[in-house]
Amino acid sequence: MTQQGAVLQGYNNELVKCIEDLCMQKEELNKQIQQAEEERNKLQHEIQVLSEQLECVCENLAQKVASRNELDKILAETEAAYMKILDSSRTLLNVLKKEVGSLKHSSDLKTN
């Protein structure tokens, strides 16, 4: 019976050792889980900060694009008006040249 007790004691020692090893593995795994959760939380915070920054940049960009579109419209209208002024100036110049030519021709006729 003593021999069976010794064998049983050996099994018990091995079983306790296995349980202790499992507990150590569990502790190590808990540390790794905690580190992973901290890293996840850090990354989620960074994502939130970047998302807010992205939103601000997008709003700013939309405002700038709207301003540029307004400037494009103003420039197009201004260029069109300027072209009308140039065309009117050319027409006025041509009319003036004809009038001056007519006056010269008329004045030349009177002097002859």
Secondary structure, DSSP 4 states (H G I P E B T S, - for coil): -HHHHHHHHHHHHHHHHHHHHHHHHHHHHHHHHHHHHHHHHHHHHHHHHHHHHHHHHHHHHHHHHHHHHHHHHHHHHHHHHHHHHHHHHHHHHHHHHHHHHHHHHHHHHHH-
